[in-house]
Amino acid sequence: MPAYVIVDIDVRDPETYEKYKALAPASIAAHGGRYVARGGAVEVLEGDWKPGRLVLLEFESLEKAKQWAESPEYAAAKALRHRASKANMVAVEGLNSP
């Protein structure tokens, strides 16, 4: 069953964040993940949520998403993201295709 990682990011150091953006994709791909959305336009349709930069990743399973998030391949990029931004990140199980 697929899983999605949703990240709402408040970038505070754009220069360092650009370095993060260069490192992260290889770690995502190494764990079978892919970008679905990456910092595109956001429009609030309901409620008072004011997201910053939104990123949506897809993985084969919730387990694969968690493995990526804690992987050695992602560690250096993750450290840069922590230095450059504040973020909320969740993973959610998707639905099986019919």
C-alpha positions as protocol buffer text, in pm:
chain_id: "A"
residue {
  index: 1
  type: MET
  ca { x: 0 y: 0 z: 0 }
}
residue {
  index: 2
  type: PRO
  ca { x: 152 y: 337 z: -95 }
}
residue {
  index: 3
  type: ALA
  ca { x: 238 y: 601 z: 162 }
}
residue {
  index: 4
  type: TYR
  ca { x: 278 y: 974 z: 134 }
}
residue {
  index: 5
  type: VAL
  ca { x: 508 y: 1205 z: 326 }
}
residue {
  index: 6
  type: ILE
  ca { x: 373 y: 1558 z: 362 }
}
residue {
  index: 7
  type: VAL
  ca { x: 611 y: 1832 z: 472 }
}
residue {
  index: 8
  type: ASP
  ca { x: 521 y: 2192 z: 555 }
}
residue {
  index: 9
  type: ILE
  ca { x: 846 y: 2387 z: 561 }
}
residue {
  index: 10
  type: ASP
  ca { x: 923 y: 2739 z: 684 }
}
residue {
  index: 11
  type: VAL
  ca { x: 1255 y: 2819 z: 513 }
}
residue {
  index: 12
  type: ARG
  ca { x: 1464 y: 3052 z: 729 }
}
residue {
  index: 13
  type: ASP
  ca { x: 1801 y: 3023 z: 554 }
}
residue {
  index: 14
  type: PRO
  ca { x: 1745 y: 3003 z: 177 }
}
residue {
  index: 15
  type: GLU
  ca { x: 2114 y: 2954 z: 90 }
}
residue {
  index: 16
  type: THR
  ca { x: 2150 y: 2649 z: 315 }
}
residue {
  index: 17
  type: TYR
  ca { x: 1811 y: 2521 z: 203 }
}
residue {
  index: 18
  type: GLU
  ca { x: 1930 y: 2521 z: -159 }
}
residue {
  index: 19
  type: LYS
  ca { x: 2210 y: 2285 z: -51 }
}
residue {
  index: 20
  type: TYR
  ca { x: 1946 y: 2063 z: 110 }
}
residue {
  index: 21
  type: LYS
  ca { x: 1743 y: 2060 z: -211 }
}
residue {
  index: 22
  type: ALA
  ca { x: 2048 y: 1939 z: -402 }
}
residue {
  index: 23
  type: LEU
  ca { x: 2112 y: 1647 z: -162 }
}
residue {
  index: 24
  type: ALA
  ca { x: 1764 y: 1520 z: -78 }
}
residue {
  index: 25
  type: PRO
  ca { x: 1647 y: 1375 z: -415 }
}
residue {
  index: 26
  type: ALA
  ca { x: 1910 y: 1098 z: -431 }
}
residue {
  index: 27
  type: SER
  ca { x: 1815 y: 972 z: -84 }
}
residue {
  index: 28
  type: ILE
  ca { x: 1446 y: 972 z: -174 }
}
residue {
  index: 29
  type: ALA
  ca { x: 1510 y: 779 z: -496 }
}
residue {
  index: 30
  type: ALA
  ca { x: 1736 y: 532 z: -312 }
}
residue {
  index: 31
  type: HIS
  ca { x: 1437 y: 433 z: -99 }
}
residue {
  index: 32
  type: GLY
  ca { x: 1196 y: 402 z: -391 }
}
residue {
  index: 33
  type: GLY
  ca { x: 1036 y: 740 z: -332 }
}
residue {
  index: 34
  type: ARG
  ca { x: 939 y: 1014 z: -571 }
}
residue {
  index: 35
  type: TYR
  ca { x: 830 y: 1375 z: -555 }
}
residue {
  index: 36
  type: VAL
  ca { x: 461 y: 1435 z: -623 }
}
residue {
  index: 37
  type: ALA
  ca { x: 475 y: 1807 z: -538 }
}
residue {
  index: 38
  type: ARG
  ca { x: 775 y: 2020 z: -448 }
}
residue {
  index: 39
  type: GLY
  ca { x: 719 y: 2382 z: -350 }
}
residue {
  index: 40
  type: GLY
  ca { x: 448 y: 2462 z: -604 }
}
residue {
  index: 41
  type: ALA
  ca { x: 170 y: 2714 z: -564 }
}
residue {
  index: 42
  type: VAL
  ca { x: -56 y: 2654 z: -263 }
}
residue {
  index: 43
  type: GLU
  ca { x: -412 y: 2777 z: -220 }
}
residue {
  index: 44
  type: VAL
  ca { x: -599 y: 2732 z: 107 }
}
residue {
  index: 45
  type: LEU
  ca { x: -947 y: 2605 z: 31 }
}
residue {
  index: 46
  type: GLU
  ca { x: -1078 y: 2583 z: 386 }
}
residue {
  index: 47
  type: GLY
  ca { x: -959 y: 2667 z: 737 }
}
residue {
  index: 48
  type: ASP
  ca { x: -680 y: 2889 z: 860 }
}
residue {
  index: 49
  type: TRP
  ca { x: -374 y: 2674 z: 779 }
}
residue {
  index: 50
  type: LYS
  ca { x: -105 y: 2892 z: 624 }
}
residue {
  index: 51
  type: PRO
  ca { x: 149 y: 2646 z: 491 }
}
residue {
  index: 52
  type: GLY
  ca { x: 493 y: 2759 z: 387 }
}
residue {
  index: 53
  type: ARG
  ca { x: 668 y: 2544 z: 130 }
}
residue {
  index: 54
  type: LEU
  ca { x: 480 y: 2216 z: 82 }
}
residue {
  index: 55
  type: VAL
  ca { x: 643 y: 1896 z: -36 }
}
residue {
  index: 56
  type: LEU
  ca { x: 459 y: 1570 z: -108 }
}
residue {
  index: 57
  type: LEU
  ca { x: 654 y: 1245 z: -149 }
}
residue {
  index: 58
  type: GLU
  ca { x: 524 y: 902 z: -245 }
}
residue {
  index: 59
  type: PHE
  ca { x: 678 y: 574 z: -124 }
}
residue {
  index: 60
  type: GLU
  ca { x: 583 y: 210 z: -176 }
}
residue {
  index: 61
  type: SER
  ca { x: 477 y: 173 z: 188 }
}
residue {
  index: 62
  type: LEU
  ca { x: 469 y: 348 z: 523 }
}
residue {
  index: 63
  type: GLU
  ca { x: 766 y: 135 z: 628 }
}
residue {
  index: 64
  type: LYS
  ca { x: 970 y: 255 z: 325 }
}
residue {
  index: 65
  type: ALA
  ca { x: 885 y: 617 z: 408 }
}
residue {
  index: 66
  type: LYS
  ca { x: 1002 y: 573 z: 767 }
}
residue {
  index: 67
  type: GLN
  ca { x: 1318 y: 394 z: 653 }
}
residue {
  index: 68
  type: TRP
  ca { x: 1401 y: 689 z: 426 }
}
residue {
  index: 69
  type: ALA
  ca { x: 1337 y: 947 z: 699 }
}
residue {
  index: 70
  type: GLU
  ca { x: 1583 y: 776 z: 934 }
}
residue {
  index: 71
  type: SER
  ca { x: 1832 y: 653 z: 672 }
}
residue {
  index: 72
  type: PRO
  ca { x: 2204 y: 722 z: 655 }
}
residue {
  index: 73
  type: GLU
  ca { x: 2150 y: 835 z: 294 }
}
residue {
  index: 74
  type: TYR
  ca { x: 1921 y: 1116 z: 414 }
}
residue {
  index: 75
  type: ALA
  ca { x: 2118 y: 1213 z: 727 }
}
residue {
  index: 76
  type: ALA
  ca { x: 2336 y: 1487 z: 575 }
}
residue {
  index: 77
  type: ALA
  ca { x: 2045 y: 1644 z: 388 }
}
residue {
  index: 78
  type: LYS
  ca { x: 1825 y: 1622 z: 698 }
}
residue {
  index: 79
  type: ALA
  ca { x: 2087 y: 1804 z: 905 }
}
residue {
  index: 80
  type: LEU
  ca { x: 2093 y: 2085 z: 647 }
}
residue {
  index: 81
  type: ARG
  ca { x: 1712 y: 2105 z: 648 }
}
residue {
  index: 82
  type: HIS
  ca { x: 1711 y: 2131 z: 1027 }
}
residue {
  index: 83
  type: ARG
  ca { x: 1965 y: 2416 z: 1010 }
}
residue {
  index: 84
  type: ALA
  ca { x: 1784 y: 2600 z: 733 }
}
residue {
  index: 85
  type: SER
  ca { x: 1418 y: 2562 z: 827 }
}
residue {
  index: 86
  type: LYS
  ca { x: 1145 y: 2460 z: 1067 }
}
residue {
  index: 87
  type: ALA
  ca { x: 916 y: 2186 z: 943 }
}
residue {
  index: 88
  type: ASN
  ca { x: 621 y: 1965 z: 1020 }
}
residue {
  index: 89
  type: MET
  ca { x: 638 y: 1624 z: 856 }
}
residue {
  index: 90
  type: VAL
  ca { x: 383 y: 1343 z: 857 }
}
residue {
  index: 91
  type: ALA
  ca { x: 346 y: 1015 z: 672 }
}
residue {
  index: 92
  type: VAL
  ca { x: 6 y: 875 z: 579 }
}
residue {
  index: 93
  type: GLU
  ca { x: -92 y: 543 z: 426 }
}
residue {
  index: 94
  type: GLY
  ca { x: -254 y: 571 z: 88 }
}
residue {
  index: 95
  type: LEU
  ca { x: -516 y: 350 z: -71 }
}
residue {
  index: 96
  type: ASN
  ca { x: -449 y: 44 z: -284 }
}
residue {
  index: 97
  type: SER
  ca { x: -536 y: 98 z: -647 }
}
residue {
  index: 98
  type: PRO
  ca { x: -846 y: -97 z: -757 }
}
